[in-house]
Amino acid sequence: MHELADCRSLTFDPTLGPASSRRVREFAESLERYGSRLNASVGLGVGSIVDRTGTRHRLRPLAQLLRGDAFFSDGEQLVRGQRASHIHVTVAKIDAEGGEFRGGLLDSDGLWALCASGELSVDQVTAEIHLRRAHSLASINAIFEGAARCGMVLLHKETNWIGCHYGGCVEYTWASLRHVRRVLAARANQGRLLSMT
């Protein structure tokens, strides 16, 4: 995806263990080979999370991570050369162990609010929704309402039976109408080219 989209890839996952561990360093190096950056000390959401070694990591809302100040410790900026007032995200994959609610997709600093305000545009969002971490049915409804306000349509869903408490999570994928139209137009043009040859 990184090569096809010609974009930067940022990965943050505080569940891997200490950022200084050999395993995490090797994983970070493997990501860097194709241009991705890893931050294993911070996660998406509000509050904190404990990794597999018992180390506690701070969770931060998506808006703060996208600004870059929480992601890069070396002063690098998210958008090369300057901080942008508008950020375009090609694909957002969110598996935040409950952080997809507060600070992830929802709240004023979550993805849907940033998108609805025009600060961010996104082509595709894939999120694992942890049903056990939803505080209410209203919070699940808010995820779908936020997608609609952002101009996203549901593209795919599947229950995660194996890795998430026997069906306690559902993977959802939304795509922007703009992106869907662009893909359909490209396929239609490709079909015309094939029929002409």
N, C-alpha and C positions, 0 to 999 in steps of 0.2 A: 504494500500500500504506500509506503514511504516513497519508493521510486516512482510508482505510477502517478501519484499526486504531486510529486516534486514539492514536498512540504517538509516542515520540521515535525519531528515526532517527540513528544514529551511524555514520559511515564513517571508516575509517582505511586509508590506502593510501600507503605510502612509495615506491611505484614511479613516482609521477606526476612527480617532480622536486622541486626545492627549494620549500618552502612559501611562500617569498617571491616566487616567479616569478609573472609576470602570468597565465599560463595556469592555474596552480593556484589563485591568488586568485579568478579569474573562475569557475572550477569550484566553489569553496567558496561563492561568492556565489549561484550558481545553485541549489545544494543548500539554502542558508539560506532561499531564497524559499518553500520548502514545509516548513521546520522541521527540516532535517537539518543536522548539524554534521560538518565534515571536519577530520581531523587528518592531514596529509600528512607528518608527521615521524616517526611511529612505526608499527610493523607488528606483526602477530600471529606469535608463534613464540618461538624462543630463539636468541640470537646477533645477527646483523646481516644487512642486505641492502643492495645497492648499487642506486641508482636509475639511470635512463637517462643522467644527467649525470655519473655517477661518485661522487655523494655517498653516503656510508655512513649508514644509519639503523639505530637499535637496534630489535630485535624484543622484544616483551614477551608473557608468557603471558596468556591470556584473563582469568584471575582478576584480574590487575593492571589490565588495561584496563577491566574491568567496575566495579572499585572507583572508577574515575574519576580517580584521581590521575595516571595516565599519559596519560589522554585529554585532560583539560581543563587548560590552562595558566593559566586565569584563576581557579582555585579553585572553579568551579562543581561541584556534586555530581551524580552520575549520577541519583540519585533525588531529586527536588526536596524540599528541607526537611531531609532527613536521609540518612545512609548506611543502606541497608537490609541486614538480615541475610539477606533472601531477594529475589532479583531474578527477574522473569518476562521472558523474551524471546519475543516473538511469532514473529519469523523471524530466524534467523541465517544469513547468506550468507557462506561462507568460501571465499575464493580467495586463498590465502596463499603461493603459490609454494613449497610444501613445509612451511610453518608449520602446516599442518593436522595434522601429526603431533605433534611436541613443542610443548607450550604451547597448541596450538589445540584439537584434540579429545582428545588423549591427555595423559598425565602427571597428577599430583595437582592441578595448577592449570589443567587443560584442561576443556573443556565437559562431557565425559561424567562426569568425577569430581565436578564441581560439581553436576551434575544428580543423580547417584546419592546424593550426601551430603545433598540437600535444600536446598542453598544457592541453587539456580537451578532454574527450570522453563522449559521451552521447548516451543512448539507445533510448529515446523518448523525443520529444519536442512538447508540445501543446501550441499554442500561439493564443491569440485573436488579430487579426490585425484590427486596427481602421482605416478604409479607409479614413475617414475625416481628420485624422492626418498625412496621407502620404503626403509628399511634392510634390511627382510626381509619375507617373507610374513607373519610373526607381527605386524608393525606394522599391516598391512592388516587382518588378522583382529581385532586389538585394537580397531580402529575399529568393526567390526560388533558385537563383544562389548560395547563401551561403549554403543552405541546400544541394544542389548537391555537392559542394566542400567538404562538411563535410561527404559525403557518406550517406546522409539521403534520404529516399523515402517518398513521400506523402502517408499517410495511410488513412486519413479521412479529410473531410471538411464539414462544415455546416454554414449557415448564421444565425446570431443571430438577429432574428426578434423582440424579446421582449425587451431585456435589453439594446439595443444599437442603438438608433436613427432609429428604423424601418428598420433594415437591414444594418446599417452603419458599422457593424463589421462582420468579418468572422473568425470562429474558424478553425484552421488548425492543423493537427497532422502529424508529421514526425517521422519515426523510422529508426534507422541505419540498413543497410543491415546485419551487423553482428548479431544484435538483432533479426531481422526477421528470419534469417537462424536458429538461436538458438531456437526460438519458434517453427518454423516448424519442426525441428528435434525432439524436445521434444514431439510434438503432434504425429509425426510419430511413435516414440518409444512407446508412450502411446497406440496408435492404435494397434501396434504389441502385446503389453502385453495383451490388452483386447481380441484380437482374439485368444490368446494362452490359455485363461482361460475357 
